[in-house]
Amino acid sequence: MKTLITGGARSGKSSYAQERAEKSGKKVMFVATAEAYDDEMRLRIEAHKRSRPSFWTTLETPSKVGRAIRVTLSDEEVILIDDITLLVNAVFNRFGEHLDQQDIEKAVLEEISELIETMKHLDKEFLIVTNEVGLGLVPDNEAGRFYRDALGRANKLLAEFCDEVYLMVSGIPLKIKPGR
């Protein structure tokens, strides 16, 4: 089963994904895409580490997630990726101030396509966390709007591929795409 869990900031996405992974009773690989750019982010990362079981395998990779999973995977049966939002952010960061939309779009598409290919070829359960950024205010700058659009397209590709999709609203999981 491949499951996408989306929602707004602090809506309970990660907690719900972790709860599902724990309840599976299977060996879990936690794929962390966050990079600590500042003190606040370091604190968030540490809080996330404390919130998950210490016996889970942790893979920290801000890019090439599909490849990293294939290379690292052992006997884990559930792969929890947290999250796509920061993965897309890492693609943007690789380009720095050079905001070439075509190059960035291509890089995001390659990253997500590689992840989907990995999921296609592995008979594992995947739980994928991402932010739903298209429901809020329209960003007041070009880079913000472009990021929102790129993440929206990435989420759409993942939602099309996944068996089920949940939208987290105030800590409540709403199933918006039923499993096959």
N, C-alpha and C positions, 0 to 999 in steps of 0.2 A: 504494500500500500504506500502510495506517495501522497503526502498531505501538505498543503500550503496553509500556513496560519498567518493571516494578515490583520491589520488593525492600526489604530492610531498609537501615538506615543503613550507609553505607560498604561496600555489597555489590558495587559495580562497575557500578551502573546507568548513570551518566553516561559512564564510560569506554567501556562497551559501545555506548551510543548514538552517541558520537563516532566510535568505530571503524567502525560501520556507515555513518555519514554519509560519512566519509573514503573508505571502500572503494567507495562508490557511484560515485565519480568525477564527481559532479554538483555544481553550484553549491549551496551550503548557506546557509540563514539560521538562525542560532542565536538562539533566543528565550530570554532570561534573565529569570526572574521574581523573582530574589533582590533584597532591599533590605538595605543595610548598616546594621543597627541597632546594632552594636557592633564592637569591634576584631577579635574572632574571626571574625565574619561577613565583615568587610572582607578579612581574610586568605584566607578560603575563596573569596570572589569573585575575588580576584586570582589565586589558584592555578588556578581554573577558566579564567580568561582566558588564562593562560600555556599551558594544556593543549590549547587548540584552535588551529587554523591562523589566522594573522592575516588571510588573504584571505577568510575567511568573513564574510558580513554578520552583524552583531550587532544585535539589537533588544532593548533593555532595557525591560521593561514589567511592573510588578507587578500590573496589572489590565487588564481589557478586552482580553485577549490575542487573541481572535478578531478583533476590530475592528482592533487594531494590526497584525496580520498582513495583513489585507486592504488597509489603507491603505499599508503600507510595502513589501509584496512587489513585487519587480521580476522578474528572470528566474531567481530561485532555483528549483530543482526539488525540494530536500529541505528540510523545515522541522523542526528539532530543538527541542523545547520542554523546558527544564530549569528548574524542574519544577512539577508540579501541587501538590505539597505546600506550597510557598511561595506559590503562587497562592491556595490556600484560606486559608493563614495571613494573607495580605494582606486578604482579605475580613473575617476576624475582627478584624484590627487597625483596619479602617475603623470598626468599631462600638465600639471602645474598651472601656470598662468596662460598657457597656450590652449585656449578654448576653441579647438577645432571640432565642431559638432560632428562632422562626418567621421573623423578618426575616433572620437570618443564613442559614438553610437556603435561603430564597428567593434571596438574593444569590449563594450558592454555585451553586445550580441554574441561575440566569441566566448566570453566568460560564461554566460548563461547557457549557450548551446553546448559547451563542453560539460557543464554540470548535468544538463538533461541527458546527454549521451552516456555519461557515467551512470545515471539512474536507470537508463534503459537496459544497461548491460549487467547490472547488479541485482540479484534477487534479494533485496534488502528492503526494510521499511525505512522510509525517509520522512522526517518532519522538518519542514523548512519554514523559518520565521522571516517575515518581512514587514515593512511599514506600508500602510496605505496613505500615501501623501497627497493623493489627488482630491481629497474631500475637503481640504482646508482652504485657507486664503490663497489667492494667486500670489506667488512670490513677486516682490517688487523689483527684481532685477533679472537680467537675461540668464545669468548662470543658474540662479535658483529655479527659474522656469524650465530651463533645459534639464537640470538634474531631476526635477519632478517628472518631466515627460519621459526621460530615460528609465527611471525607476518604474514608472507606470508600465512602460513597454516590457521591461524585464518581468514584472509581476504577471502581466498578461500571458507571456510565453509559459511561465511556470504554472499558472492556473490552468491553461489549456492542457498541459501535459499531466498534471497531477490528477489522481483519482478523486480526491476530495479537497475542498477548500473551506476553511473556517474564517469568518470575520469576527474578531474580538471587539466587543462593545462594552466598555465599563466592566471588564472582567468576565463577561458572559460570552461563551463561544456560540456563534450562530453558524450553522452549517449552510453554506450557500451553494455548494456543489456536492451532491451526494456521491458516495463511493460506488464503484462499479461492482 
